[in-house]
Amino acid sequence: MWVHNLNPVLLKLGFLEIRYYGLVYVLGFFISVWWMLYLRKKGKLELSKEGIWDFVFYLMLGVLIGSRVFEIFWEPGIYLRQPWELLMVWHGGMSFHGGLVGIGVAAWLYCKKKKINLGRMADILALPAILALALGRITNFINGELVGRIWSGQWCVVFPGYNECRHPSTLYAAGKRFLVLGWLVWLSFKDRVLEFRSGFIFWNFVFFEGLGRIIVDFYRENSLWYGFSMGQWFSSVMVVVALVVFFRYYRKDWKKLWN
C-alpha cells in the first residue's frame, strides 16, 4: 500500500502555477514539431518549416476544441447548464476521444487545404501522439485523479480524498500506451522495407489504443452503462471502425507482416 502525496504543481510563481499536466500538452506538441522537422530533414516529409508550425497550430485548436466539447458526455449536468464552462480549460477536463476527433478534423482540413496525403500525416503523428498520451496518464497519476477501483493488493494506492486503497489504473494506462508506442515504432521501421499503405500505422494506433482502453478501464472507477464505462463504449467504436478499415483497405499490409 502507498499513500499518494505527490504535488501536481512543478513550480509556483505568485499566482502562476506550472503543473505537470499542462507541461505534457506543451511537450506533446513540441515533440510533434521535432519529429516532423526530423522527417523533413531526412526527406521523408515534403512540408516547409512554416507549414509544420501551421499544421501544429491546427492540431492545437483541434485537440482543445474536441477534448472540451466531448466533456459534455462525461459531465452533461455541468456543461449543458453552463456551456461557457467549456471555455474554461484551466478548470480541468480533457476527453481523449474528443481530442482524437478534434485532431482528426483539424488534420483533414489542413491536408485538404494543402493537398497533402492525410494517411501519411496520420502515420507520422501517431508516434508522438501515443507518447504524449502515455506521459499524460502519468501526470493524471501525479494529480491523484481518475482513480482505480477499490483493491487491497500489494501495490494499491490511497488517493487524496479517498479512504480505500485502489488500483493505480492511470499507471496501467500509461504502461499500455508505452507498449502501443513500441509496436508503432516497430511498424515504422518495418515500413522502410515493406512499404505499408499510408494510414496503416495510424489505424494500428486507433485499434490498439481503443482495445487497451477497454481492458484497462475495468480497473478504473467509472460510472457504467450496460457494463461498460463511457470511455469503453467510445473505445469500442474505435476498435470496430479500425477492424472495418483493416478488412477493407489493409489486408495486404497485414499479410506482409506475417509472410
Stockholm file with secondary structure:
# STOCKHOLM 1.0

chainA/1-259         MWVHNLNPVLLKLGFLEIRYYGLVYVLGFFISVWWMLYLRKKGKLELSKEGIWDFVFYLMLGVLIGSRVFEIFWEPGIYLRQPWELLMVWHGGMSFHGGLVGIGVAAWLYCKKKKINLGRMADILALPAILALALGRITNFINGELVGRIWSGQWCVVFPGYNECRHPSTLYAAGKRFLVLGWLVWLSFKDRVLEFRSGFIFWNFVFFEGLGRIIVDFYRENSLWYGFSMGQWFSSVMVVVALVVFFRYYRKDWKKLWN
#=GR chainA/1-259 SS CEECCCCSEEEEETTEEEEHHHHHHHHHHHHHHHHHHHHHHTTSCCCCHHHHHHHHHHHHHHHHHHHHHTHHHHCHHHHTTCGGGGGCGGGCCCCHHHHHHHHHHHHHHHHHHHTCCHHHHHHHHHHHHHHHHHHHHHHHHHHTCSCBCBCCSTTCEECTTCCSCBCCHHHHHHHHHHHHHHHHHHHHHHHHHHCCCTTHHHHHHHHHHHHHHHHHGGGBCCCEETTEEHHHHHHHHHHHHHHHHHHHHCHHHHHHHHC
#=GC SS_cons         CEECCCCSEEEEETTEEEEHHHHHHHHHHHHHHHHHHHHHHTTSCCCCHHHHHHHHHHHHHHHHHHHHHTHHHHCHHHHTTCGGGGGCGGGCCCCHHHHHHHHHHHHHHHHHHHTCCHHHHHHHHHHHHHHHHHHHHHHHHHHTCSCBCBCCSTTCEECTTCCSCBCCHHHHHHHHHHHHHHHHHHHHHHHHHHCCCTTHHHHHHHHHHHHHHHHHGGGBCCCEETTEEHHHHHHHHHHHHHHHHHHHHCHHHHHHHHC
//
